[in-house]
Amino acid sequence: MSSPVQQFKEQAEVLTHDLRHREIIQTALRKYEVVRDKSRGAFRDYRSARQAAAETKWEAVNHLDKYLAQFAGKLEARGTKVHWATTGEQARDIIMGIIRGKKARSIVKSKAMTSEEIHLNHALEHEGFEVVESDLGEFIVQLRKETPYHIVFPAMHLTRGDIKELFNRELNSNSTDNPEELTMVARRVLRQKYIHADVGFTGANFGIAETGMISITENEGNARLTAALPKTMITLMGIEKVLPRLEDLALFLPLLATSGTGQALTGYNTMYGGPRQPGECDGPEEYHVVLLDNRRTELLADPEQRDALHCIRCGACLNVCPIFRNVGGHTYGTTYSGPIGSVITPHLRGLQDWKHLSFSSSLCGACSETCPVKIDLAHHLLQNRRNASQEKPSFFWKTGFKLFSFIFNRPGLYKFIAPLGRIGQKLHPFVKGTKLDPAYAWTKTREAPKIAEQTFKEYWKGRS
Amino acid sequence: MTEREKIFARIREALTVPAPLPGQHDAGHHAPASGTPSAQAREWLPPVGDSFEDQLARFRANAADLKATFYFCNSRDELAKLLCELRDVEGWKKIASHTGELTDAACKMLGLPVSHTDQKFDANELEASDAGITECDALVAQTGSVLVTNRSAGGRALSVLPPHHVVLARREQLLRDLPAAFELLKKKYAANYPSMISFITGPSRTGDIERILVLGAHGPKKLTIFCGP
C-alpha cells in the first residue's frame, strides 16, 4: 500500500487535470456561495456574531472538564446511559456491545462524521449487521462503497446521471435522472428501514451542558425519524462538541446553517434530552450517548492549536479552499478533509505521516476568513509545517540551508557562484521537461523564471 | 481508573496551560466579557420588527421562501373553512393527530378517521395517513420555523412520518426570534424538559443531488401552517 503522501500526490495529479470533476465541484460551490452570502448579509452584525461564537466555544473548550461533567450528569439524571471511549476501538466495542445486548439485526444511521472516524459501518457489517445510512448523500456514497466526499455534502462529486445509474444498478429502480424522482426512490427504500430498524444511530452537532441535550442539525428529517422509531437510540459524539447553555443555540444554529449550506436556518434543528420520558407517547426506550476522545485531548494539550477543537464541522473552509476545490475530498485520504482536516489530522493520526496536507496549502487565508468560529486555520497550517520540520528536519532542508549559509558567509565564493545560474540556464533547454531536469517539479507545469543577465554586484560596479 | 476518569484526567492535565483568547488574529480585539458571550444574540441576528404586523409579515415571507404554506385566520370559522378545503383538494382519507384543544376541534370538523399518537399506535398506519395534524409551542418570525416538542405535538414521529404536516397555532404563539424561542422553552419547561425539542423550518428537503432543491427527502413533502385567533 502506498503511503498517505504518495497517495495524495497521485490522486491530486489525476484530479487537478480532470475538467469534468472540476466543473461538478465548481458548479455546486457557486450555488453555495450565492446563498451563503445572502444569509450572511441578512445578519444585523455578522462580525460580532462570529466573535461571540468564537468566545463561546473558547469558554466551552477551555472549561471542558466542567461542561462535560455537567452534560453527562444531566443526561444520566434523565435515564440516558453515558459511555466514555478513549479510542475508536473502544467506541466500536461499546456500540457493538449495546447492539448485541439488544439482539438487534438492523441499524439505521443518520449522518455522523464521528462514525466515519472510527470506521463503524465497516465493523458492523463485518459482524453481519445490516447498516443503512439514511442521509441521501450518505446513502448514495454507501451504495458506491465510498467514504463521504465532503463533510456536509457527501455526494457532491456525482452528477444526477451517476446517481441514476447507481440506483438502477443497486436498487433495481427504473428512474430517470430527475433529482426529484431519484430522491423519491431513496425515500421509498428508506422509509421501510426506519420502521423496521432495531437501533437508530446518530451523531451530534452540539451537546448542551446546561440541560443535558444533544442537538442535531439536518434538512431531510432522516435524523428525526432515526430518533423516533427504533426502540434503541445511540449517539456518538466527540467530547469537544459541548456548548455551555441552551440559548447559545440561538447563535450557533443560524451560524452553522449559514456557513454549512448557506441557509438561514437548516430544516430540522432538534434537541434530544433522553429516552422516552414518563407520559411521552413515543421515542426510544433506551438512549445511549457514547463520548469519544480519539486523541482530541492531545489537541487540547496544544494551547497554540487548541482552538481547532472549536470547529463546528460546517465545511465552510473546504468550500473556499483552492486546494480542496482542485484536488477534491477523497484525495486527502482522511475523515475530515479541507483546511480543518489538514490542521487536525496530524494531531489525530500522526504528524510525520500527515504533514504533507499542511504543505499543500496556498496560504491564501480564505479558510481563516470564512470560519464562523474564527479558527485561524491558515496559521495552524504553518505551525504544523514548523512542528514537522523541527521534529524531523529533512536532509535536503538541512543541507540546503547549511550550503546557503556557507556560501553567503563567503563573499568571494558568492561572487564566483552567483553568475553560474545564468550559465546553467543556457543549458536548461536540453533537459527541460524531462526527468533529468533538476527543476522538474516546477517546470513540468510552469516556465522557469529567467535569471538576470548580470548579478547585482556586476550592475553596481558597472554603473557610471 | 475508569475510562471516564482517564479522559477527565487528560482534559485537566491539558488545560493547565492556558490558550490564547479567541479571535486574536483580528487586530483590536479584547478579552471576552465574563458571563455569556452569546446572550446578546438578538443584536446580531437578522432584524425583526417590533409590531405584531411586522412579525407576521416576516413569518409569511419566510414561509413562502421555504415553500411552506401559511394561512393567518381571523376567526375559527375561517380556519375551519380553509382546513376543509385542504382536505377536499388533497383528497385526505385518513389523518393522524394527538389530543389537544386545537387538534380535537380540527379532527372533529374534518370528520375523517383519525389515529391518535397519544395512544399506542402503529408506525405503518401513521406512515399511511394522509396528514399529521399537530399543535406547536411557537412560530418563529425571524426564521419561519415551527417550534414543536414531543409534548406539544403528539410525540416524535407525528410531525415527520406522515407526508403532510399540518400545524395549528394560536396568534399569541408567534414569537419574534430565536432568542425569544429559547426564553420560552426555559420558562415553560425548565423544571422538566421534553425529551425532544425541534425547530421545523420548512418541509423536509435535500440538495444532495447536484445541490438541486427537492422537497420531501424523508420527512413531510408539505408543511401547512395555520395561525388562528
Interface residues (C-beta under 8 A of the other chain):
Chain A: I24 T27 A28 K31 Y32 A42 F43 R44 D45 Y46 S48 A49 Q51 A52 A53 A54 E55 T56 K57 W58 E59 V61 N62 H63 L64 D65 L68 A69 A72 R78 W84 A85 T86 Q90 S134 D135 L136 G137 I140 F153 P154 A155 M156 L158 T159 R160 I163 P179 E180 L182 T183 M184 A186 R187 L190 R191 Y194 I195 T211 M213 N219 E220 G221 N222 R224 L225 A227 A228 L229 I239 P244 R245 L246 E247 D248 L249 A250 L251 F252 L253 P254 T261 A264 L265 T266 G267 Y268 N269 T270 M271 Y272 G273 G274 P275 R276 Q277 G279 E280 C281 D282 G283 L291 D293 T297 E298 L300 A301 P303 E304 R306 D307 H310 S368 V373 K374 D376 H379
Chain B: T2 E3 R4 K6 I7 F8 R10 I11 R12 E13 A14 L15 V17 P18 A19 P20 L21 P22 G23 Q24 H25 D26 H29 P32 T36 P37 S38 A39 Q40 A41 E43 W44 L45 P46 P47 N62 H98 T117 D118 Q119 F121 A123 N124 E127 T143 G144 S145 N150 R151 G154 G155 R156 A157 S159 V160 L161 D177 L178 P179 A181 F182 E183 L185 K186 N192 Y193 P194 S195 M196 I197 S198 F199 I200 T201 G202 P203 S204 R205 T206 G207 D208 I209 E210 R211 I212 V214 G216 A217 H218 G219 P220
